[in-house]
Amino acid sequence: MNSKLMNEKLLIYSSRIIYFFGDKYMVYTKKHPALLIMGVMMLTIALLVDFSLIDGVINYLQIKKHLSEMTYLSYLFGTIALVVGLWNYLGTHKEGHLDYYLSTVAGAMFILFIAMIIRWFVAPFVAVLSKEMGPIMGAKYLHQVLGLNYIVLGILTGIIIVNFFKIPDWAKNGIRLSRLGLKTGVVLLGTLYSLAELQQLGFLSVLMVGVFVLGSVGIVLWMGTRLNIPNSMGGVLSAGMGVCGVSATVASAPVVQAKSVEIAYTIGTILLWGVGCMFLFPVIGHLLDLGYVQFGAWAGTGILNSAQVAGAALAYQPDGIETLKVAEIFNITRVLILPIIVIWLAIWYVKREENAPNVNVAQVALKKFPIFVLGFIVMFALSSTGIFAPANHYKGKYFDNENASLLTAANLSILKVEQTKVVREDYKAALTRLIENKKVMSIDDDNSLRGLVNAKILSEAANKILKSAHKAVRHTANKINKFRQFITWLFAFGLVGLGMQITFASIKQAGGEPLIIGGIVGTLKAVLSLIVVLLFVEDTI
């Protein structure tokens, strides 16, 4: 054997070894000063805020509410980035698990740094410019109607970076951690639910999701038959469009013997439709002035992918977690139906295909079932015992006169005028007692007034008064607030990273009959679920 042929064979074998055992026999850390520079910049932000050197900027951008997180997050992650950055740039790197894990820090900090800049500076600047233009819809400004908050701007920034520039080599290994951030956020959300909330939303979510998931799967299968697409294509597309996007596509693919190109078409269709919905749903929600529960129910039912559901919910309510909680309950209810859909598709496929394989449906359903949903259920079960939110986690004095100073004659006159808009009896009664007694009279009244604010029935001025009254009698302990902020940051981190994974090339994978079917079914589900929400869903939380 000549040396040239031997060298070619050696190259082939070595490439195969790297492909199969790359995690063990490669050095992933890239020697680059980027992480070190980001660490210095984060620490600089912390010092500027801590020593009041940018108070003019803070006042102009109206970001005093972010000062606490600007300092401690910048100090914490700036220090981590500085230490690991020094090791990345100056250290000696060897293959192994330590190198693999530490190589992800640069990409993770890249995402986090972008999220910080957008949340603290870019989004507030957009809001200031929008307010200077004046309201365009009653009391709403352009940035509110279009949802131009830090979540949407973060996702858009990620999309711009990956499509018009390039993900740097030193960051690629850490970008994938964004999915871990999203899944971890969903799991931890389970700690914030109460049994009462789940009882209120549980039946509603099962009813709405059951109807629309089963209906969507059935329509896709029917349309696929009419358009003569392969059964495998129809099966995998029905699961993706009906249940939960990519997770359902992957779970159903082996059951219906889907080819790789059919999986690509399905994922492309889901991505194209889902990205559009992620940006469009909040705009429609603001135009219709949907309450938090209403929008959460609609997004959790009508949007396909879990990450896109979270993106739309946070875009609609960037400074709170109520919408996200409702949307994820509906989303998780949808995922829980996945095993039923897998069994349905297995039976459907076997009946239509003579040479259908003998697939262990139960094994596929269990193996492909999203682990993060089980984590959420475990966290909720633990939360129900009171371990995460003990009875005294709300720090504040009930039924005192702290909120009396808020209810001045001018504020009372505003509430009296707005009172005529309230139709629901418990909301009206609580508001009446507040006006008559100049204080919140009971826990039930406080809950009703909070629901009234979330329902977005009253003017912005009236809602501001009610929010102040609520904070005067009950406010969450600092530890709980910090935990909620942590969850919000996990989603922000994950969604900026998600934007960096939305390439135009992947969206172009959609096309032909799958795109037609997906567009029709997706539109039907979005429109019909919105109608149901408007007719039957009230803001009860």
C-alpha positions as CSV (number, residue, x, y, z in Angstrom):
1,M,0.0,0.0,0.0
2,N,1.5,3.3,-1.0
3,S,2.0,6.1,1.5
4,K,-0.5,8.5,-0.1
5,L,-3.3,5.9,0.2
6,M,-2.3,5.1,3.7
7,N,-2.4,8.8,4.7
8,E,-5.9,9.2,3.2
9,K,-7.1,6.2,5.2
10,L,-5.5,7.6,8.4
11,L,-7.3,10.9,7.8
12,I,-10.6,9.1,7.4
13,Y,-10.2,7.0,10.5
14,S,-9.0,10.0,12.6
15,S,-12.0,12.1,11.5
16,R,-14.3,9.3,12.5
17,I,-12.7,9.0,15.9
18,I,-13.0,12.8,16.5
19,Y,-16.7,12.6,15.3
20,F,-17.6,9.8,17.8
21,F,-15.4,10.7,20.7
22,G,-15.0,14.5,20.3
23,D,-16.1,15.3,23.8
24,K,-13.2,13.3,25.3
25,Y,-10.4,14.0,22.8
26,M,-10.7,17.7,22.0
27,V,-9.7,20.9,23.6
28,Y,-12.7,23.2,23.4
29,T,-11.4,26.4,25.1
30,K,-10.4,29.1,22.6
31,K,-7.6,31.4,23.6
32,H,-9.3,34.8,23.2
33,P,-9.5,37.9,25.4
34,A,-13.3,38.4,24.8
35,L,-14.4,36.9,28.1
36,L,-11.8,38.9,30.0
37,I,-13.0,42.1,28.3
38,M,-16.6,41.4,29.2
39,G,-15.7,40.8,32.8
40,V,-13.9,44.2,32.9
41,M,-16.9,45.9,31.3
42,M,-19.4,44.3,33.8
43,L,-17.3,45.4,36.7
44,T,-17.1,48.9,35.2
45,I,-20.9,49.1,35.1
46,A,-21.1,48.0,38.7
47,L,-18.6,50.6,39.9
48,L,-20.2,53.4,37.9
49,V,-23.5,52.6,39.5
50,D,-22.1,52.0,42.9
51,F,-20.3,55.3,43.0
52,S,-23.1,57.3,41.4
53,L,-21.0,58.3,38.4
54,I,-23.8,57.8,35.9
55,D,-26.8,59.3,37.8
56,G,-27.6,61.5,34.9
57,V,-28.0,58.6,32.6
58,I,-30.0,56.6,35.2
59,N,-32.4,59.5,35.7
60,Y,-32.8,60.1,31.9
61,L,-33.5,56.4,31.2
62,Q,-35.7,56.1,34.4
63,I,-34.0,52.9,35.5
64,K,-33.7,53.5,39.3
65,K,-35.7,50.3,39.8
66,H,-32.8,48.3,38.2
67,L,-30.0,49.8,40.4
68,S,-29.9,46.9,42.8
69,E,-29.6,44.2,40.2
70,M,-27.2,46.3,38.1
71,T,-24.8,46.4,41.0
72,Y,-24.9,42.8,42.4
73,L,-25.3,41.0,39.0
74,S,-22.5,43.0,37.5
75,Y,-20.2,42.4,40.4
76,L,-21.0,38.7,40.5
77,F,-20.8,37.8,36.9
78,G,-18.1,40.3,36.2
79,T,-15.9,38.6,38.7
80,I,-16.7,35.2,37.3
81,A,-16.0,36.4,33.7
82,L,-12.7,38.0,34.8
83,V,-11.4,34.9,36.6
84,V,-12.4,32.4,33.9
85,G,-11.3,34.9,31.2
86,L,-7.8,35.1,32.6
87,W,-7.7,31.3,32.7
88,N,-9.0,31.1,29.1
89,Y,-6.5,33.6,27.8
90,L,-3.4,32.8,29.8
91,G,-3.9,29.3,31.1
92,T,-2.8,25.9,29.6
93,H,-5.7,23.8,28.3
94,K,-6.0,20.1,28.1
95,E,-8.8,17.8,26.9
96,G,-11.2,16.7,29.5
97,H,-14.5,17.4,31.2
98,L,-13.1,20.5,33.0
99,D,-12.0,22.1,29.8
100,Y,-15.4,21.3,28.1
101,Y,-17.5,22.8,30.9
102,L,-15.3,25.9,31.4
103,S,-15.3,26.5,27.6
104,T,-19.1,27.2,27.8
105,V,-18.6,30.2,30.2
106,A,-17.5,32.6,27.4
107,G,-20.7,31.9,25.3
108,A,-22.9,32.1,28.4
109,M,-21.4,35.4,29.4
110,F,-21.8,36.7,25.8
111,I,-25.5,36.0,26.0
112,L,-25.8,37.4,29.5
113,F,-23.9,40.6,28.7
114,I,-26.1,41.3,25.7
115,A,-29.2,40.7,27.9
116,M,-27.8,43.1,30.6
117,I,-27.1,45.9,28.1
118,I,-30.5,45.6,26.5
119,R,-32.5,45.4,29.8
120,W,-30.7,48.2,31.5
121,F,-29.9,50.6,28.7
122,V,-31.3,49.8,25.2
123,A,-34.9,49.0,26.2
124,P,-35.2,52.0,28.6
125,F,-33.8,54.3,25.8
126,V,-36.4,53.0,23.4
127,A,-39.1,53.6,26.0
128,V,-37.9,57.1,26.6
129,L,-38.0,57.9,22.8
130,S,-41.4,56.3,22.5
131,K,-42.8,58.4,25.4
132,E,-41.4,61.6,23.9
133,M,-43.4,60.8,20.7
134,G,-46.6,60.8,22.9
135,P,-49.3,58.2,23.2
136,I,-50.7,56.7,20.0
137,M,-53.6,54.6,21.4
138,G,-55.3,56.2,24.4
139,A,-52.7,55.9,27.2
140,K,-50.5,53.4,25.3
141,Y,-47.1,54.4,23.7
142,L,-45.6,52.9,20.6
143,H,-43.1,50.7,22.5
144,Q,-45.9,49.2,24.5
145,V,-48.1,48.5,21.5
146,L,-45.3,46.9,19.6
147,G,-43.9,45.2,22.6
148,L,-40.4,46.7,22.2
149,N,-39.2,45.7,25.6
150,Y,-35.9,43.9,26.7
151,I,-37.3,40.4,25.8
152,V,-38.2,41.3,22.2
153,L,-35.2,43.5,21.6
154,G,-33.0,40.7,23.0
155,I,-34.4,38.1,20.7
156,L,-34.1,40.4,17.7
157,T,-30.5,41.2,18.7
158,G,-29.7,37.5,18.7
159,I,-31.3,37.0,15.3
160,I,-29.3,39.9,13.9
161,I,-26.0,38.6,15.3
162,V,-26.4,35.1,14.0
163,N,-27.7,36.1,10.5
164,F,-25.8,39.3,9.7
165,F,-22.6,38.7,11.6
166,K,-21.4,35.5,13.1
167,I,-21.3,33.7,16.4
168,P,-17.7,33.9,17.5
169,D,-15.8,30.6,17.7
170,W,-15.0,31.2,21.4
171,A,-18.8,31.6,22.1
172,K,-20.3,28.7,20.1
173,N,-19.9,26.1,22.8
174,G,-21.8,28.2,25.4
175,I,-24.7,29.4,23.2
176,R,-26.3,26.0,23.6
177,L,-26.7,26.7,27.3
178,S,-29.5,29.0,26.5
179,R,-31.9,26.0,26.2
180,L,-30.8,24.9,29.6
181,G,-31.7,28.3,30.9
182,L,-35.2,28.1,29.5
183,K,-35.9,24.6,30.8
184,T,-34.5,25.4,34.2
185,G,-36.7,28.5,34.3
186,V,-39.8,26.4,33.6
187,V,-38.9,23.9,36.3
188,L,-38.4,26.6,38.9
189,L,-41.7,28.2,37.9
190,G,-43.3,25.2,39.6
191,T,-42.3,26.6,43.0
192,L,-44.4,29.8,42.4
193,Y,-47.7,28.1,41.9
194,S,-50.3,27.7,44.5
195,L,-52.9,24.9,44.6
196,A,-55.7,27.5,44.3
197,E,-54.1,28.9,41.1
198,L,-53.8,25.4,39.6
199,Q,-57.4,24.6,40.5
200,Q,-58.5,27.7,38.7
201,L,-56.4,27.3,35.6
202,G,-56.1,23.5,35.6
203,F,-59.6,22.7,34.3
204,L,-59.5,25.6,31.9
205,S,-56.1,24.6,30.4
206,V,-57.1,20.9,30.0
207,L,-60.4,21.9,28.3
208,M,-58.9,24.5,25.9
209,V,-55.6,22.6,25.2
210,G,-57.4,19.3,24.8
211,V,-59.8,20.7,22.2
212,F,-57.2,22.6,20.2
213,V,-54.5,20.0,20.4
214,L,-56.7,17.1,19.3
215,G,-58.4,19.3,16.7
216,S,-55.1,20.5,15.2
217,V,-53.7,17.0,15.0
218,G,-56.9,15.8,13.3
219,I,-57.0,18.6,10.8
220,V,-53.4,18.2,9.8
221,L,-53.9,14.5,9.2
222,W,-57.0,15.1,7.2
223,M,-55.4,17.8,5.1
224,G,-52.3,15.7,4.6
225,T,-54.5,12.9,3.2
226,R,-56.3,15.4,0.9
227,L,-53.0,16.8,-0.4
228,N,-51.5,13.3,-0.8
229,I,-48.4,14.0,1.3
230,P,-46.6,10.8,2.7
231,N,-48.2,9.4,5.9
232,S,-44.9,9.9,7.7
233,M,-44.8,13.6,6.8
234,G,-48.4,14.0,7.8
235,G,-47.9,12.2,11.1
236,V,-44.8,14.2,12.2
237,L,-46.3,17.5,11.1
238,S,-49.5,16.9,13.0
239,A,-47.6,16.3,16.2
240,G,-45.4,19.4,15.7
241,M,-48.3,21.7,14.8
242,G,-50.7,20.3,17.3
243,V,-48.8,19.6,20.5
244,C,-45.6,21.4,21.4
245,G,-43.4,22.0,18.4
246,V,-39.9,20.5,18.2
247,S,-40.3,18.2,21.2
248,A,-43.4,16.6,19.7
249,T,-41.8,16.3,16.3
250,V,-38.8,14.4,17.8
251,A,-41.1,12.2,19.9
252,S,-43.4,11.2,17.0
253,A,-40.7,10.8,14.3
254,P,-39.8,7.1,15.1
255,V,-43.4,6.1,15.5
256,V,-44.3,7.2,12.0
257,Q,-40.9,6.4,10.4
258,A,-40.3,10.0,9.5
259,K,-37.4,10.7,7.2
260,S,-34.8,13.4,8.2
261,V,-36.0,15.7,5.4
262,E,-39.5,15.5,6.7
263,I,-38.4,16.3,10.2
264,A,-36.5,19.3,8.8
265,Y,-39.6,20.5,6.9
266,T,-41.7,20.2,10.1
267,I,-39.1,22.0,12.3
268,G,-38.7,24.7,9.6
269,T,-42.5,25.2,9.5
270,I,-42.8,25.4,13.3
271,L,-39.9,27.8,13.5
272,L,-41.3,30.1,10.8
273,W,-44.8,30.1,12.3
274,G,-43.6,30.3,15.9
275,V,-41.2,33.1,15.4
276,G,-43.9,35.2,13.7
277,C,-46.4,34.4,16.6
278,M,-43.8,35.3,19.2
279,F,-43.6,38.8,17.9
280,L,-47.2,39.2,16.7
281,F,-49.2,37.9,19.7
282,P,-48.1,40.6,22.1
283,V,-49.0,43.3,19.6
284,I,-52.5,41.9,19.1
285,G,-52.8,41.4,22.9
286,H,-52.0,45.1,23.5
287,L,-54.4,46.2,20.8
288,L,-57.2,44.1,22.3
289,D,-56.1,45.1,25.9
290,L,-56.1,41.5,27.1
291,G,-55.6,40.8,30.7
292,Y,-52.6,38.7,31.9
293,V,-54.6,35.5,32.3
294,Q,-56.3,36.0,29.0
295,F,-53.1,36.5,27.1
296,G,-51.3,33.7,29.0
297,A,-54.1,31.3,28.1
298,W,-54.0,32.4,24.4
299,A,-50.2,32.2,24.1
300,G,-50.0,28.9,25.9
301,T,-52.6,27.4,23.5
302,G,-51.9,29.1,20.2
303,I,-48.1,29.3,20.0
304,L,-46.3,26.0,19.2
305,N,-42.9,25.9,20.9
306,S,-42.2,26.2,24.6
307,A,-39.5,28.8,24.2
308,Q,-41.7,30.9,21.9
309,V,-44.6,30.7,24.5
310,A,-42.2,32.1,27.1
311,G,-40.9,34.7,24.8
312,A,-44.4,36.0,24.0
313,A,-45.5,36.0,27.6
314,L,-42.5,37.9,28.8
315,A,-42.8,40.3,25.9
316,Y,-46.4,41.0,27.0
317,Q,-45.6,41.5,30.6
318,P,-41.8,42.1,30.9
319,D,-41.9,43.4,34.5
320,G,-44.0,40.7,36.1
321,I,-44.5,37.0,36.1
322,E,-48.3,36.5,36.1
323,T,-48.6,36.1,32.3
324,L,-45.6,33.7,32.1
325,K,-47.1,31.5,34.9
326,V,-50.4,31.2,33.1
327,A,-48.8,30.6,29.7
328,E,-46.6,27.9,31.0
329,I,-49.5,26.0,32.7
330,F,-51.2,25.9,29.4
331,N,-48.0,24.9,27.6
332,I,-47.2,22.1,30.1
333,T,-50.8,20.9,29.9
334,R,-50.2,20.6,26.2
335,V,-47.0,18.6,26.6
336,L,-48.7,16.3,29.0
337,I,-51.0,15.2,26.1
338,L,-48.0,14.2,24.1
339,P,-48.1,10.4,25.0
340,I,-51.8,10.3,23.9
341,I,-50.9,11.8,20.5
342,V,-48.0,9.4,20.1
343,I,-50.3,6.4,20.7
344,W,-52.9,8.0,18.3
345,L,-50.3,8.4,15.6
346,A,-48.9,4.9,16.0
347,I,-52.4,3.4,15.5
348,W,-53.1,5.8,12.6
349,Y,-49.9,5.0,10.9
350,V,-50.1,1.2,11.3
351,K,-53.6,1.2,9.7
352,R,-52.4,3.2,6.7
353,E,-49.0,1.6,6.1
354,E,-48.8,-2.1,5.3
355,N,-45.1,-2.4,6.1
356,A,-45.3,-0.3,9.3
357,P,-42.5,-1.2,11.8
358,N,-43.3,-2.8,15.1
359,V,-42.5,0.1,17.4
360,N,-42.7,0.0,21.2
361,V,-45.0,3.0,21.5
362,A,-44.8,3.2,25.3
363,Q,-41.0,3.2,25.2
364,V,-40.9,6.0,22.6
365,A,-43.4,8.1,24.6
366,L,-41.5,7.7,27.8
367,K,-38.0,8.1,26.3
368,K,-38.9,11.3,24.3
369,F,-41.1,12.9,27.0
370,P,-39.6,16.3,28.0
371,I,-37.8,15.9,31.3
372,F,-38.3,19.6,32.3
373,V,-42.1,19.0,32.5
374,L,-41.5,16.3,35.1
375,G,-39.2,18.7,36.9
376,F,-42.0,21.3,36.9
377,I,-44.5,18.8,38.4
378,V,-42.0,17.8,41.1
379,M,-41.4,21.4,42.0
380,F,-45.2,22.1,42.1
381,A,-45.7,19.1,44.4
382,L,-43.1,20.4,46.8
383,S,-44.4,23.9,46.6
384,S,-47.9,22.6,47.6
385,T,-46.3,21.6,51.0
386,G,-45.3,25.2,51.7
387,I,-41.6,24.5,51.6
388,F,-40.8,27.3,49.1
389,A,-43.4,29.9,50.2
390,P,-44.2,29.6,53.9
391,A,-47.3,31.3,55.2
392,N,-45.4,34.4,56.4
393,H,-43.5,35.0,53.1
394,Y,-45.7,38.1,52.5
395,K,-44.2,40.8,54.7
396,G,-46.5,43.6,55.4
397,K,-49.3,44.8,57.7
398,Y,-52.9,44.0,56.8
399,F,-55.8,46.4,57.2
400,D,-53.9,49.3,58.7
401,N,-53.9,52.9,57.6
402,E,-50.6,52.8,55.7
403,N,-52.5,53.2,52.4
404,A,-54.8,56.0,53.6
405,S,-52.2,58.6,52.6
406,L,-52.4,57.2,49.1
407,L,-56.1,57.7,48.9
408,T,-56.2,61.5,48.7
409,A,-59.2,63.4,47.5
410,A,-57.8,63.5,44.0
411,N,-57.1,59.8,44.0
412,L,-60.5,59.0,45.4
413,S,-62.2,61.1,42.7
414,I,-60.3,59.1,40.0
415,L,-61.4,55.8,41.5
416,K,-65.0,57.0,41.8
417,V,-65.1,57.9,38.1
418,E,-63.5,54.6,37.1
419,Q,-65.8,52.6,39.3
420,T,-68.5,52.7,36.6
421,K,-66.4,50.6,34.3
422,V,-66.4,47.6,36.7
423,V,-69.1,45.0,36.1
424,R,-67.9,42.0,38.0
425,E,-69.6,42.1,41.5
426,D,-66.6,41.0,43.7
427,Y,-64.3,43.6,42.0
428,K,-66.9,46.3,42.3
429,A,-67.6,45.5,46.0
430,A,-63.9,45.5,46.9
431,L,-63.4,48.8,45.1
432,T,-66.4,50.4,46.8
433,R,-65.2,49.4,50.3
434,L,-61.7,50.8,49.4
435,I,-63.3,54.2,48.5
436,E,-65.6,54.3,51.5
437,N,-63.0,53.2,54.1
438,K,-59.8,54.6,52.5
439,K,-58.0,51.4,53.1
440,V,-58.0,47.7,51.9
441,M,-60.4,45.9,54.2
442,S,-59.6,42.2,53.9
443,I,-57.4,39.6,52.2
444,D,-60.2,38.8,49.8
445,D,-60.6,42.5,48.9
446,D,-56.8,42.7,48.3
447,N,-57.0,39.7,46.0
448,S,-60.0,41.2,44.1
449,L,-58.3,44.5,43.6
450,R,-55.3,42.8,42.3
451,G,-57.4,40.8,39.9
452,L,-59.1,44.1,38.8
453,V,-55.7,45.6,38.0
454,N,-54.6,42.5,36.0
455,A,-57.9,42.6,34.1
456,K,-56.9,46.1,32.7
457,I,-60.4,47.5,32.9
458,L,-59.5,50.8,34.6
459,S,-57.3,53.6,33.4
460,E,-53.5,53.6,34.0
461,A,-53.9,56.3,36.7
462,A,-56.5,54.2,38.6
463,N,-54.4,51.0,38.3
464,K,-51.4,52.9,39.7
465,I,-53.4,53.9,42.8
466,L,-54.6,50.3,43.3
467,K,-51.1,48.9,42.9
468,S,-49.9,51.3,45.5
469,A,-52.7,50.3,47.9
470,H,-51.8,46.6,47.4
471,K,-48.1,47.3,48.1
472,A,-49.0,49.2,51.3
473,V,-50.8,46.2,52.8
474,R,-48.9,43.3,51.4
475,H,-45.5,43.0,49.7
476,T,-43.4,40.0,49.0
477,A,-40.3,39.3,51.1
478,N,-37.0,40.3,49.5
479,K,-35.9,36.6,49.2
480,I,-39.0,35.7,47.2
481,N,-38.5,38.8,45.0
482,K,-34.9,37.9,44.3
483,F,-36.0,34.4,43.4
484,R,-38.6,35.7,40.9
485,Q,-35.9,38.0,39.4
486,F,-33.6,35.0,39.1
487,I,-36.3,33.1,37.1
488,T,-36.9,36.2,34.9
489,W,-33.2,36.4,34.2
490,L,-33.1,32.7,33.3
491,F,-35.8,33.3,30.7
492,A,-34.1,36.5,29.4
493,F,-30.8,34.6,29.1
494,G,-32.5,31.7,27.3
495,L,-34.5,33.9,24.9
496,V,-31.5,36.0,23.8
497,G,-29.7,32.7,23.2
498,L,-32.7,31.4,21.3
499,G,-32.5,34.4,19.0
500,M,-28.9,33.3,18.2
501,Q,-30.2,30.0,17.0
502,I,-32.9,31.3,14.6
503,T,-31.1,31.3,11.3
504,F,-32.7,32.3,8.0
505,A,-31.4,29.0,6.6
506,S,-33.3,26.9,9.2
507,I,-36.5,28.9,8.5
508,K,-36.1,28.3,4.7
509,Q,-36.4,24.6,5.4
510,A,-40.2,25.1,5.5
511,G,-41.9,25.0,2.2
512,G,-44.4,23.2,-0.1
513,E,-47.4,21.4,1.3
514,P,-46.1,21.2,4.9
515,L,-45.9,25.0,5.0
516,I,-49.4,25.4,3.5
517,I,-50.9,22.9,6.0
518,G,-49.0,24.4,8.9
519,G,-50.0,27.9,8.0
520,I,-53.7,27.1,7.7
521,V,-53.8,25.0,10.9
522,G,-51.7,27.4,12.9
523,T,-53.8,30.4,11.9
524,L,-57.1,28.5,12.7
525,K,-55.8,27.5,16.1
526,A,-54.6,31.1,16.9
527,V,-57.8,32.8,15.8
528,L,-60.2,30.3,17.3
529,S,-58.4,30.1,20.6
530,L,-58.4,33.9,20.8
531,I,-62.1,34.0,20.2
532,V,-62.6,31.4,23.0
533,V,-60.4,33.5,25.4
534,L,-62.3,36.7,24.6
535,L,-65.6,35.0,25.2
536,F,-65.0,32.7,28.2
537,V,-61.7,33.5,30.0
538,E,-61.6,36.1,32.8
539,D,-58.6,37.4,34.7
540,T,-59.1,35.7,38.1
541,I,-55.6,35.8,39.5
